[in-house]
Amino acid sequence: MLLSIVAPCFNEEDVLDRFHERLQRLAEDLLPLGHDLEFVYVDDGSRDRTLTVLERLAALDARVRYVSFSRNFGKEAALLAGLRTASGDCVVVMDADLQHPPDLVKRMIELRAQGYDQVIARRTRTGDGLARTLAARLYYRLVNRLTDVELVDGVGDFRMMSRRVVDAVLGLAEYNRFSKGLFAWVGFPATTFTYENAAREAGRSSWTFRGLLDYGLDGVLSFNNRPLRAALYLGMGLLLYAGLYTGWIVVAALVHGVQTPGYVTIVTALTGLAGVQMVMLGVIGEYTGRIYYEVKGRPHFLVKASNVRPADRAKDLIP
């Protein structure tokens, strides 16, 4: 069985050699069990020497296949490029910073033999700060109430997928991709195991608070239209409240006579309604913007350099 390891890379020159050494040791352990490996690296427009390191690794190891983007297109595009390039019967997606321990692939193979199409590694939150842990739990509780798929706290992209799962994911051609949700949406038999959170061995994470917030919003908006439905319900609720308030004003005027309107009430009502309108316009704008990107039909990424065969390279440019 051919097993493809897909590893997106962004400014990983300090850790790539160590990561590849771990993968080579893994390949040596799996070869007697009848498993061949290929290593698919995707350079997501790195600004350091990541591409140079990949070129050197490819020259030394014939199992290395790499694709380098013309600029930074984001991790979702890198995952898509890696899945398109991988030719294995099963594909493992993992980070190149060694926060996803390569040795866990052996555990994935054992569970895959039990008939599962997806074997998912779920990390613990050991070492995470209290604020980040609480924020993550709150986010997953919220997103699972809103979306049409179930996302599990601690589950990321680190997983093994059968070829039919990979083909199903590649068949989803939307431009705005949220891989966690896509992996859950395609279904197929899946199992999960937990592992201790590992520290990054070199370099710094490229994720910022703004990036995490945008990624979280993608998860909420990519798999449902409930925010739009919530806007409709909120508008109906405000209309009902306005009708009741108007009725109360009329009755009070008939009973007690006309009184001077309250300045605070008017300002509060206007400010609150204006805020609600801006939020609703923002929600509608998010969905409209996604439609805009889908309609343009641009490719998810452009390739600058690669050692993949020309036919596969042409396939990588397909949106």
The 8 nearest C-alpha neighbors of each residue, nearest first, counted from 0:
[[1, 34, 35, 88, 2, 33, 87, 89],
 [0, 2, 87, 35, 88, 36, 34, 3],
 [1, 3, 36, 87, 89, 90, 35, 88],
 [4, 2, 90, 37, 87, 36, 85, 38],
 [3, 5, 91, 38, 39, 90, 92, 37],
 [6, 4, 39, 92, 81, 91, 40, 3],
 [5, 7, 40, 93, 94, 95, 92, 39],
 [8, 6, 41, 77, 40, 94, 42, 78],
 [9, 7, 42, 41, 43, 11, 95, 6],
 [8, 10, 45, 43, 11, 42, 44, 7],
 [9, 11, 45, 47, 12, 49, 46, 8],
 [10, 12, 13, 9, 14, 49, 15, 8],
 [13, 11, 49, 15, 14, 48, 10, 52],
 [14, 12, 11, 201, 15, 202, 16, 10],
 [13, 15, 17, 12, 11, 201, 16, 18],
 [16, 14, 18, 17, 12, 11, 19, 13],
 [17, 15, 19, 18, 14, 20, 13, 12],
 [18, 16, 20, 19, 15, 14, 21, 13],
 [17, 19, 15, 21, 16, 20, 14, 95],
 [18, 20, 22, 16, 21, 17, 15, 23],
 [21, 19, 23, 17, 22, 18, 16, 24],
 [22, 20, 24, 18, 19, 23, 25, 17],
 [21, 23, 25, 19, 20, 24, 26, 18],
 [22, 24, 26, 20, 25, 21, 19, 27],
 [25, 23, 27, 21, 26, 22, 20, 28],
 [24, 26, 22, 28, 23, 27, 21, 29],
 [27, 25, 23, 29, 24, 28, 30, 36],
 [26, 28, 24, 30, 25, 29, 23, 31],
 [29, 27, 25, 26, 30, 24, 31, 32],
 [28, 30, 26, 32, 34, 27, 31, 25],
 [29, 31, 34, 33, 32, 27, 28, 35],
 [32, 30, 33, 29, 28, 34, 27, 26],
 [33, 31, 29, 30, 34, 28, 35, 0],
 [32, 34, 30, 31, 0, 35, 29, 1],
 [33, 35, 0, 30, 29, 32, 1, 36],
 [36, 34, 1, 30, 2, 0, 33, 26],
 [37, 35, 2, 1, 3, 26, 34, 38],
 [36, 38, 62, 3, 63, 4, 2, 39],
 [37, 39, 63, 4, 62, 3, 64, 5],
 [40, 38, 5, 64, 65, 4, 63, 6],
 [41, 39, 65, 6, 7, 5, 64, 38],
 [42, 40, 7, 66, 65, 8, 67, 77],
 [41, 43, 67, 8, 44, 9, 66, 68],
 [42, 44, 71, 9, 68, 45, 8, 41],
 [43, 45, 71, 70, 68, 42, 69, 46],
 [46, 44, 10, 9, 47, 43, 42, 49],
 [45, 47, 10, 44, 48, 49, 9, 71],
 [46, 48, 10, 45, 49, 12, 11, 50],
 [49, 47, 51, 50, 12, 52, 46, 10],
 [48, 50, 12, 52, 51, 47, 11, 10],
 [49, 51, 53, 52, 48, 54, 42, 67],
 [52, 50, 54, 48, 53, 49, 55, 12],
 [51, 53, 55, 49, 50, 54, 56, 48],
 [54, 52, 50, 56, 55, 51, 57, 49],
 [53, 55, 57, 51, 52, 56, 50, 58],
 [54, 56, 58, 52, 53, 57, 51, 59],
 [57, 55, 53, 59, 58, 54, 60, 52],
 [58, 56, 63, 54, 60, 55, 59, 61],
 [57, 59, 55, 56, 60, 54, 61, 63],
 [60, 58, 56, 57, 55, 61, 63, 54],
 [59, 61, 57, 62, 58, 63, 56, 55],
 [62, 60, 63, 57, 59, 58, 64, 56],
 [61, 63, 37, 60, 38, 64, 36, 57],
 [64, 62, 38, 57, 61, 60, 39, 37],
 [65, 63, 39, 38, 306, 307, 40, 62],
 [64, 66, 40, 305, 39, 41, 306, 63],
 [65, 67, 305, 41, 304, 42, 40, 68],
 [68, 66, 42, 304, 303, 302, 41, 305],
 [69, 67, 302, 44, 303, 70, 43, 301],
 [68, 70, 303, 302, 301, 44, 67, 71],
 [71, 69, 44, 68, 72, 43, 45, 301],
 [70, 72, 44, 43, 73, 68, 45, 69],
 [73, 71, 76, 70, 300, 43, 74, 44],
 [74, 72, 75, 76, 71, 77, 43, 44],
 [73, 75, 77, 76, 78, 7, 72, 43],
 [74, 76, 78, 77, 73, 79, 176, 178],
 [75, 77, 79, 74, 78, 73, 299, 72],
 [78, 76, 74, 80, 79, 75, 7, 41],
 [79, 77, 81, 75, 76, 80, 74, 82],
 [78, 80, 76, 82, 77, 81, 83, 75],
 [81, 79, 77, 83, 78, 82, 84, 76],
 [80, 82, 78, 84, 79, 83, 5, 85],
 [81, 83, 79, 85, 84, 80, 78, 165],
 [84, 82, 80, 81, 85, 79, 315, 169],
 [83, 85, 81, 82, 80, 86, 311, 39],
 [86, 84, 82, 83, 87, 3, 81, 39],
 [85, 87, 84, 3, 88, 1, 83, 90],
 [88, 86, 1, 2, 3, 89, 85, 90],
 [87, 89, 162, 1, 2, 0, 161, 86],
 [88, 90, 161, 2, 87, 162, 160, 3],
 [91, 89, 3, 160, 159, 2, 4, 87],
 [90, 92, 159, 4, 158, 5, 3, 160],
 [91, 93, 5, 157, 158, 4, 6, 156],
 [92, 94, 157, 6, 99, 5, 91, 95],
 [95, 93, 6, 96, 99, 7, 97, 98],
 [94, 96, 97, 6, 8, 18, 93, 15],
 [95, 97, 98, 94, 199, 14, 200, 11],
 [98, 96, 99, 95, 100, 199, 18, 200],
 [99, 97, 197, 199, 96, 198, 100, 94],
 [98, 100, 97, 94, 93, 101, 157, 197],
 [101, 99, 102, 97, 103, 98, 197, 104],
 [102, 100, 103, 104, 99, 22, 21, 25],
 [101, 103, 104, 100, 105, 25, 106, 21],
 [104, 102, 106, 105, 101, 100, 107, 99],
 [103, 105, 107, 102, 106, 101, 108, 91],
 [106, 104, 108, 103, 107, 102, 109, 29],
 [107, 105, 109, 103, 104, 108, 110, 102],
 [106, 108, 104, 110, 105, 109, 118, 111],
 [107, 109, 111, 105, 106, 110, 104, 112],
 [110, 108, 106, 112, 107, 111, 105, 113],
 [109, 111, 107, 112, 113, 108, 106, 118],
 [110, 112, 108, 115, 113, 109, 114, 107],
 [113, 111, 110, 109, 114, 108, 115, 107],
 [114, 112, 111, 110, 115, 109, 108, 116],
 [113, 115, 112, 111, 116, 110, 188, 189],
 [116, 114, 111, 188, 189, 117, 113, 118],
 [117, 115, 161, 188, 160, 189, 187, 114],
 [116, 118, 189, 160, 115, 159, 119, 190],
 [119, 117, 159, 190, 158, 107, 189, 191],
 [118, 120, 158, 191, 117, 190, 121, 192],
 [121, 119, 192, 158, 193, 191, 157, 122],
 [122, 120, 154, 193, 153, 192, 194, 119],
 [123, 121, 194, 153, 196, 193, 195, 120],
 [122, 124, 195, 196, 125, 194, 153, 121],
 [125, 123, 127, 126, 196, 122, 132, 153],
 [124, 126, 123, 127, 196, 195, 122, 197],
 [125, 127, 124, 128, 196, 198, 197, 123],
 [128, 126, 124, 125, 132, 131, 129, 130],
 [127, 129, 131, 130, 132, 126, 124, 125],
 [128, 130, 132, 131, 133, 127, 134, 126],
 [129, 131, 133, 132, 128, 134, 127, 135],
 [132, 130, 134, 128, 133, 129, 135, 127],
 [133, 131, 129, 135, 134, 130, 128, 136],
 [132, 134, 136, 130, 135, 131, 137, 129],
 [133, 135, 131, 137, 132, 136, 130, 138],
 [136, 134, 138, 132, 137, 133, 131, 139],
 [137, 135, 133, 139, 138, 134, 140, 132],
 [136, 138, 134, 140, 135, 139, 133, 141],
 [139, 137, 135, 141, 136, 140, 142, 134],
 [140, 138, 142, 136, 141, 137, 143, 152],
 [139, 141, 137, 138, 143, 142, 136, 144],
 [142, 140, 138, 144, 139, 143, 137, 145],
 [141, 143, 145, 139, 144, 140, 219, 146],
 [144, 142, 145, 140, 146, 141, 149, 139],
 [145, 143, 141, 142, 146, 140, 147, 139],
 [146, 144, 142, 143, 225, 141, 219, 147],
 [145, 147, 223, 143, 222, 148, 142, 144],
 [146, 148, 222, 223, 149, 145, 143, 184],
 [149, 147, 146, 184, 183, 150, 180, 143],
 [148, 150, 143, 151, 147, 183, 146, 180],
 [151, 149, 143, 148, 152, 139, 180, 183],
 [150, 152, 154, 153, 149, 139, 121, 155],
 [151, 153, 154, 139, 136, 150, 135, 121],
 [152, 154, 122, 121, 151, 123, 155, 124],
 [155, 153, 121, 151, 152, 120, 122, 156],
 [156, 154, 157, 179, 153, 121, 120, 158],
 [155, 157, 158, 92, 179, 93, 154, 178],
 [158, 156, 93, 92, 155, 120, 119, 99],
 [159, 157, 119, 118, 91, 92, 120, 156],
 [158, 160, 91, 118, 90, 117, 119, 107],
 [161, 159, 117, 90, 89, 116, 164, 91],
 [160, 162, 89, 116, 164, 163, 88, 165],
 [161, 163, 165, 88, 89, 164, 166, 160],
 [162, 164, 166, 165, 161, 167, 116, 160],
 [163, 165, 167, 161, 162, 166, 160, 168],
 [166, 164, 162, 168, 167, 163, 169, 160],
 [165, 167, 163, 169, 164, 168, 162, 170],
 [166, 168, 164, 170, 165, 169, 163, 185],
 [169, 167, 165, 170, 166, 171, 164, 181],
 [170, 168, 166, 171, 167, 165, 172, 83],
 [169, 171, 167, 168, 172, 166, 165, 173],
 [172, 170, 169, 168, 173, 167, 181, 176],
 [171, 173, 170, 174, 169, 318, 168, 176],
 [174, 172, 175, 171, 176, 293, 318, 296],
 [173, 175, 293, 176, 172, 299, 292, 296],
 [176, 174, 173, 177, 289, 221, 293, 292],
 [175, 177, 174, 178, 75, 173, 221, 181],
 [178, 176, 180, 179, 218, 181, 217, 175],
 [177, 179, 181, 180, 182, 176, 75, 156],
 [180, 178, 182, 181, 177, 155, 156, 183],
 [179, 181, 183, 178, 182, 177, 184, 148],
 [180, 182, 178, 184, 183, 179, 177, 185],
 [183, 181, 179, 180, 184, 185, 178, 168],
 [182, 184, 180, 181, 186, 185, 148, 179],
 [183, 185, 181, 186, 182, 180, 148, 147],
 [186, 184, 183, 182, 181, 187, 167, 168],
 [185, 187, 184, 183, 188, 182, 189, 164],
 [188, 186, 116, 189, 185, 117, 164, 115],
 [189, 187, 115, 116, 117, 186, 190, 114],
 [190, 188, 117, 115, 118, 116, 187, 191],
 [189, 191, 118, 119, 117, 115, 192, 188],
 [192, 190, 119, 120, 118, 121, 193, 189],
 [191, 193, 120, 121, 119, 194, 190, 118],
 [194, 192, 121, 122, 120, 123, 191, 195],
 [193, 195, 122, 123, 121, 196, 192, 120],
 [196, 194, 123, 122, 197, 125, 193, 124],
 [195, 197, 122, 123, 125, 124, 194, 198],
 [198, 196, 98, 195, 199, 99, 100, 97],
 [199, 197, 98, 200, 196, 97, 126, 96],
 [198, 200, 98, 96, 201, 97, 197, 202],
 [199, 201, 198, 97, 96, 14, 202, 98],
 [202, 200, 14, 199, 13, 203, 96, 11],
 [203, 201, 13, 204, 11, 200, 14, 199],
 [204, 202, 205, 201, 199, 10, 206, 11],
 [203, 205, 206, 202, 207, 199, 96, 10],
 [204, 206, 203, 207, 9, 10, 210, 202],
 [207, 205, 204, 210, 211, 208, 209, 203],
 [208, 206, 210, 209, 211, 205, 204, 212],
 [207, 209, 211, 210, 212, 206, 213, 214],
 [210, 208, 212, 207, 211, 213, 206, 214],
 [209, 211, 207, 213, 212, 208, 206, 214],
 [212, 210, 214, 208, 213, 209, 215, 207],
 [211, 213, 209, 215, 210, 214, 208, 216],
 [214, 212, 216, 210, 215, 211, 209, 217],
 [215, 213, 211, 217, 212, 216, 210, 218],
 [214, 216, 212, 218, 217, 213, 211, 219],
 [217, 215, 219, 213, 218, 214, 220, 212],
 [218, 216, 214, 220, 215, 219, 221, 213],
 [217, 219, 215, 216, 221, 220, 177, 214],
 [218, 220, 216, 217, 142, 221, 146, 215],
 [219, 221, 217, 218, 222, 223, 216, 224],
 [222, 220, 218, 217, 219, 223, 177, 175],
 [223, 221, 146, 220, 147, 219, 218, 224],
 [222, 224, 146, 225, 220, 221, 147, 145],
 [225, 223, 227, 226, 228, 220, 222, 221],
 [224, 226, 228, 227, 223, 229, 145, 146],
 [227, 225, 229, 228, 224, 230, 282, 220],
 [228, 226, 230, 225, 229, 224, 231, 282],
 [227, 229, 225, 231, 230, 226, 232, 224],
 [228, 230, 226, 232, 227, 231, 225, 233],
 [229, 231, 227, 233, 228, 232, 279, 234],
 [232, 230, 228, 234, 229, 233, 235, 227],
 [233, 231, 229, 235, 234, 230, 236, 228],
 [232, 234, 236, 230, 235, 231, 229, 237],
 [233, 235, 237, 231, 236, 232, 230, 238],
 [236, 234, 238, 232, 233, 237, 239, 231],
 [235, 237, 233, 239, 234, 238, 232, 240],
 [236, 238, 240, 234, 239, 235, 241, 233],
 [239, 237, 235, 241, 236, 240, 234, 242],
 [240, 238, 236, 242, 237, 241, 235, 243],
 [239, 241, 237, 243, 238, 242, 244, 236],
 [242, 240, 238, 244, 239, 243, 245, 237],
 [241, 243, 245, 239, 240, 244, 246, 238],
 [244, 242, 246, 240, 245, 241, 247, 239],
 [243, 245, 247, 241, 246, 242, 240, 248],
 [246, 244, 248, 242, 247, 243, 241, 249],
 [247, 245, 243, 249, 244, 248, 250, 242],
 [246, 248, 244, 250, 245, 249, 251, 243],
 [249, 247, 245, 251, 246, 250, 252, 244],
 [250, 248, 252, 246, 251, 247, 253, 245],
 [249, 251, 253, 247, 252, 248, 254, 246],
 [252, 250, 248, 254, 249, 253, 255, 247],
 [253, 251, 256, 257, 249, 250, 255, 254],
 [254, 252, 250, 251, 256, 255, 249, 257],
 [253, 255, 251, 252, 256, 250, 249, 257],
 [256, 254, 252, 251, 253, 257, 258, 250],
 [255, 257, 252, 253, 254, 258, 251, 250],
 [256, 258, 252, 255, 259, 253, 251, 260],
 [259, 257, 260, 256, 252, 255, 251, 261],
 [258, 260, 261, 257, 262, 256, 252, 248],
 [261, 259, 258, 262, 265, 264, 257, 263],
 [262, 260, 264, 263, 259, 265, 266, 258],
 [261, 263, 265, 264, 266, 260, 267, 259],
 [264, 262, 266, 265, 261, 267, 268, 260],
 [265, 263, 267, 261, 262, 266, 268, 260],
 [264, 266, 268, 262, 267, 263, 269, 261],
 [267, 265, 269, 263, 268, 264, 270, 262],
 [268, 266, 264, 270, 265, 269, 263, 271],
 [267, 269, 271, 265, 266, 270, 272, 264],
 [270, 268, 266, 272, 271, 267, 273, 265],
 [269, 271, 273, 267, 268, 272, 266, 274],
 [272, 270, 274, 268, 273, 269, 267, 275],
 [271, 273, 275, 269, 274, 270, 268, 276],
 [274, 272, 276, 270, 271, 275, 269, 277],
 [275, 273, 271, 277, 272, 276, 270, 278],
 [276, 274, 272, 278, 273, 277, 279, 271],
 [275, 277, 273, 279, 274, 278, 280, 272],
 [278, 276, 280, 274, 279, 275, 281, 273],
 [277, 279, 281, 275, 280, 276, 274, 282],
 [278, 280, 282, 276, 281, 277, 230, 275],
 [281, 279, 277, 283, 278, 282, 284, 276],
 [280, 282, 284, 278, 279, 283, 277, 285],
 [283, 281, 279, 285, 284, 280, 278, 286],
 [284, 282, 280, 286, 285, 281, 287, 279],
 [283, 285, 281, 287, 282, 286, 288, 280],
 [286, 284, 288, 282, 283, 287, 281, 289],
 [285, 287, 289, 283, 288, 284, 290, 282],
 [286, 288, 284, 290, 289, 285, 283, 291],
 [289, 287, 291, 285, 290, 286, 284, 292],
 [290, 288, 286, 292, 291, 287, 293, 285],
 [289, 291, 293, 287, 288, 292, 294, 286],
 [292, 290, 288, 289, 294, 293, 287, 295],
 [293, 291, 289, 295, 294, 290, 288, 296],
 [294, 292, 290, 296, 291, 295, 174, 289],
 [293, 295, 291, 296, 292, 290, 297, 289],
 [296, 294, 292, 293, 297, 291, 290, 298],
 [295, 297, 294, 293, 298, 292, 318, 174],
 [296, 298, 295, 318, 299, 292, 293, 174],
 [299, 297, 318, 300, 317, 316, 296, 301],
 [298, 300, 318, 76, 297, 174, 301, 72],
 [301, 299, 298, 72, 76, 302, 68, 316],
 [300, 302, 68, 69, 316, 303, 298, 299],
 [303, 301, 68, 69, 67, 304, 300, 66],
 [304, 302, 69, 68, 67, 301, 305, 66],
 [305, 303, 67, 302, 66, 68, 306, 69],
 [304, 306, 66, 307, 65, 67, 303, 302],
 [305, 307, 65, 64, 308, 66, 304, 57],
 [308, 306, 305, 312, 64, 311, 309, 65],
 [307, 309, 311, 310, 312, 306, 305, 313],
 [310, 308, 312, 311, 313, 307, 306, 314],
 [311, 309, 313, 312, 308, 314, 307, 315],
 [310, 312, 314, 308, 313, 309, 307, 315],
 [311, 313, 309, 315, 314, 310, 307, 308],
 [314, 312, 310, 315, 311, 316, 309, 317],
 [313, 315, 311, 312, 316, 317, 310, 83],
 [316, 314, 312, 313, 317, 311, 80, 83],
 [315, 317, 314, 313, 301, 318, 298, 300],
 [316, 318, 315, 314, 298, 313, 299, 300],
 [298, 317, 299, 316, 297, 296, 172, 300]]
